[in-house]
Amino acid sequence: QVQLVESGGGLVQPGDSLTLSCTGSGFDFSMHSMSWYRQVPTKERELVAIITSLGMGPQYADSVKGRFTIFRDNPQKTLYLQMDSLKPEDTAIYFCNVFLNAINYWGQGTQVTVSS
């Protein structure tokens, strides 16, 4: 079955960097676009970044453009989100996502907290 497992979250200070990882299994990782989303309580899940199956043409939410970088290692079946210059408003649970066979699959999420 499809599984996505995120890791790498934590508590950091404003201006710090953090890299999230998401390992996929149960599907052909290299054949699908993948995304990172984030969610805070009382708000809808927000698309942060998306990348094609071959790692080309990444797109970002305006709020993270220039600070976050999405990339992937297909042989390792791992998706990454490099987050630089973190701000308190980046605090959220971060989820990786793959959409296949008309179903959205999500990991369990990893908490990122940016606070001084």
C-alpha positions as CSV (number, residue, x, y, z in Angstrom):
1,Q,0.0,0.0,0.0
2,V,1.1,3.6,-0.5
3,Q,3.0,5.0,2.4
4,L,4.6,8.4,2.9
5,V,6.8,9.0,6.0
6,E,8.0,12.5,6.8
7,S,10.8,13.5,9.1
8,G,13.1,16.4,10.0
9,G,10.7,18.7,11.8
10,G,11.6,20.5,15.0
11,L,11.9,23.7,17.0
12,V,14.1,26.3,15.4
13,Q,14.7,30.1,15.8
14,P,13.8,32.7,13.2
15,G,16.3,32.8,10.5
16,D,17.4,29.2,10.9
17,S,17.3,26.5,8.3
18,L,15.7,23.0,8.4
19,T,15.4,20.2,5.8
20,L,12.4,18.0,5.8
21,S,12.4,14.5,4.2
22,C,9.6,12.3,2.9
23,T,10.2,8.7,2.0
24,G,7.6,7.0,-0.2
25,S,6.8,3.3,-0.7
26,G,4.1,1.2,-2.3
27,F,4.1,3.1,-5.6
28,D,6.5,3.9,-8.4
29,F,8.0,7.0,-6.8
30,S,9.9,8.2,-9.9
31,M,6.7,8.4,-12.0
32,H,4.7,10.9,-10.0
33,S,4.8,14.6,-9.2
34,M,4.9,15.2,-5.4
35,S,4.1,18.1,-3.1
36,W,4.6,19.6,0.3
37,Y,1.7,21.1,2.1
38,R,1.4,22.6,5.5
39,Q,-1.4,23.2,8.0
40,V,-2.0,25.2,11.1
41,P,-5.0,24.8,13.4
42,T,-8.2,26.4,12.1
43,K,-6.9,26.9,8.6
44,E,-7.0,24.8,5.5
45,R,-4.1,22.8,4.3
46,E,-1.9,25.0,2.1
47,L,0.2,24.0,-0.9
48,V,3.8,24.9,-0.2
49,A,5.7,23.4,-3.2
50,I,5.3,20.9,-6.0
51,I,7.8,19.1,-8.1
52,T,7.5,17.0,-11.2
53,S,8.5,13.3,-11.4
54,L,11.9,14.2,-12.9
55,G,12.5,17.0,-10.5
56,M,11.9,19.8,-13.0
57,G,10.0,23.0,-12.9
58,P,9.3,23.3,-9.1
59,Q,6.6,25.7,-8.1
60,Y,6.2,27.5,-4.8
61,A,3.6,29.4,-2.8
62,D,4.4,33.1,-2.8
63,S,4.9,33.0,0.9
64,V,7.9,30.7,0.6
65,K,9.3,31.7,-2.8
66,G,13.1,32.4,-2.5
67,R,13.4,30.7,0.9
68,F,12.3,27.1,0.3
69,T,13.6,24.6,-2.2
70,I,11.9,21.3,-3.1
71,F,13.9,18.5,-4.6
72,R,13.9,14.8,-4.8
73,D,16.1,11.7,-5.0
74,N,14.2,9.2,-7.1
75,P,16.6,6.2,-6.5
76,Q,16.2,6.8,-2.8
77,K,12.5,7.4,-3.1
78,T,12.8,10.5,-1.0
79,L,11.3,14.0,-1.4
80,Y,12.9,16.9,0.4
81,L,12.0,20.5,1.4
82,Q,15.0,22.7,2.3
83,M,13.7,25.6,4.3
84,D,15.9,28.7,4.8
85,S,15.3,32.0,6.6
86,L,12.5,30.5,8.6
87,K,9.9,32.8,10.0
88,P,7.4,32.3,12.9
89,E,4.6,32.2,10.3
90,D,6.2,29.1,8.8
91,T,5.1,27.2,12.0
92,A,2.9,24.4,10.9
93,I,2.6,20.7,10.4
94,Y,4.2,19.8,7.1
95,F,2.8,17.0,5.0
96,C,4.1,15.4,1.8
97,N,1.6,14.4,-0.8
98,V,1.2,12.2,-3.9
99,F,-1.9,12.1,-6.0
100,L,-2.4,8.8,-7.9
101,N,-5.3,6.8,-9.1
102,A,-7.6,9.7,-8.2
103,I,-6.6,9.5,-4.5
104,N,-4.6,12.0,-2.4
105,Y,-2.2,10.2,-0.2
106,W,-0.7,12.0,2.8
107,G,2.0,11.2,5.3
108,Q,1.5,11.6,9.1
109,G,3.1,15.0,9.0
110,T,6.1,16.6,10.8
111,Q,5.8,19.6,13.1
112,V,7.9,22.7,12.4
113,T,7.9,25.4,15.0
114,V,9.8,28.6,14.5
115,S,10.1,30.6,17.7
116,S,12.6,32.7,19.6
